[in-house]
Amino acid sequence: MPRLLPYLLLLPATAFLVVFFLYPFLLVAIESVTRQGAWSLANYERMAGHWKFSAAFWNTLLLAGIVVPIQLALALTMASVVTGLKAGRATILYIFAIPLGISDLAAGLVWLAIFEQTGFLNSLLTGFGLVERPVLFLGYQNPWAILLAIVLAEVWRATAIMMVILVAGMGLIPREYGEAAEVFGASRWQRFLRVTLPLLRPSLQTALILRVILAFEVFAVVAALGGTQFPVLMGETYNWQFTLQDRGVAAALAMVILAISIAATLVLLRLLHVPKEART
Amino acid sequence: MAEIRIRGVAKTFGSFTALHSVDLTIRDREFLVLLGASGCGKTTLLRIVAGLETASAGEVWIGERRVDGLAPRDRGIAMVFQNYAVFPHLTVYENIAFGLRMKKLPQAEIDRRVTRNAELMHIEQLLKRYSGQLSGGQRQRVAVARALAMEPAVILMDEPLSNLDALLRLEMRAELKGVLAGSRTTTIYVTHDQVEAMSLADRIAVMNAGRIVQADDPVQVYRNPAARFVGSFIGNPPMNFLPATPAGPGAWEVAGLRLAGPAGAAGRIEFAIRPEDLAPAPEGLAATVRVVEPLGPHTLVTAEVAGAPFRAVLDSDLRVAPGDRLTLAPAADRIRWFDPETQEALT
């Protein structure tokens, strides 16, 4: 009995996951490879054949490729600053974490209020006389401005989650390692590169996997700021499901998002792997 | 030349004073042990010399340079940490080479120094391992090799043996002494273990409550404590103390026994004697035996003299039992006297 007890205790949670996650997931997976009740790859063909698919696919990767490195750099900097603080650490941490409490659609709307034609940025520019009349930043003529606005909103919104994980990770590194490096001649930057970063690998792994997966699922911020000008995979999934009423293609898109998420996770697991003997 | 001079170094943490204006000179190539109970400020003092802590006041000089404004890496020091601080993500080789790489030494020189110091510490077969694959004693050896490889003018050691088990500590102690004597560095070694201090030190600086109470060679510190604290802290069991009342010029009465003592003092003073400097004799201090502990080479007797606990280390052939009455004569040349007001030794 004592040997079975842990499994028994895990049973309710496992059952919950199987019923509410694994089962629906299987349904979606099956949906993506069936058409009118028969096995078929027609959904995938239809998805790939649509003119927006390629743009959505590459936009999603591009966005993740720009946003995640910026967030990583920022989160590492912020975490280092917070970890180094002697007083007021908790306060700063809370302030940094405020955007975490805001839903992504709300975040998108906040930035829309800044960038739209009647928004804060235009009021500011016209108020100072820098432009004669309000500029249409988020129009179809300015795809780069749309991208920039989305990047800004995403960075603002979701950097804190990485920072929180990294702060926790840095807190686990014994202070003596940094001190030893300092005594043995490492500069601040060398200490960061040669001691902090390698010892932070487990936390970096967690933070990056979480962020990359969430970046592939970007939706509401893009919808608010880019509308139809900047298609992404999640937005296309939504379109196929609700606008075009084609659940099969929507399921296929969901599978594509899942596939790139798994691929990215595997790469990160491999890249930031800490060999067993080199663990603390 | 790496003489270390500590001038008026003080440290406060908020309202707590960890160090009160400490003055100490450590001679070139000397092995100085900072000895004291936990919280006495010894580690703080070491960390100030290392540059890991900033002094609130005072100066630190190493050789001809004032270093208290310099970064640790510019002070010409190496350090061995209490928890070793052997980097877990680097192999033993890379751990020992860490400081040498930071100095950008040529690879051939790095190889030479790593190999030599690994051999010196008998860890040459472990160079490819990670710290997670080493025992505590092996990690300690890596930490020492890493410090020695820097060929520093000064090595600082913060309780390096305190995390080892007793037998290993004994072995490492002897080895450290040999290795450091051969390295020609000046060493400051922090410990709370008096046996470690006695066995390693050229000179012991005994610290108490943020002050250096006495800095002298081990035998002096043991035989002639400069303060009551030193006598009560060093020695196992520590010194016995009894109140003494004046009994004429240069004569004092201690628990009914008349003894020659300091002539200059007045009022009540304190008599002190080490437990091993007592022997049963026809005339002496009247003691009632409470506990008898045979320790092999000798017997530790805890007795009561004039209502105060009093310990004597006696010959193991002596037959005593709890309740027995003994007269214990103190060896005249080993008696010390202290002023109960200032706590300092009287002569």
Interface residues (C-beta under 8 A of the other chain):
Chain A: P174 E176 Y177 E179 A180 A181 E182 V183 F184 G185 A186 S187 Q190 R194 V195 P198 L199 R201 V274 P275 K276 E277 A278 R279 T280
Chain B: A50 G51 L52 A71 P72 R73 I77 A78 M79 F81 Q82 N83 A85 F87 P88 H89 L90 F98 G99 M102 K103 R129 Y130 G132 Q133 R146 M150
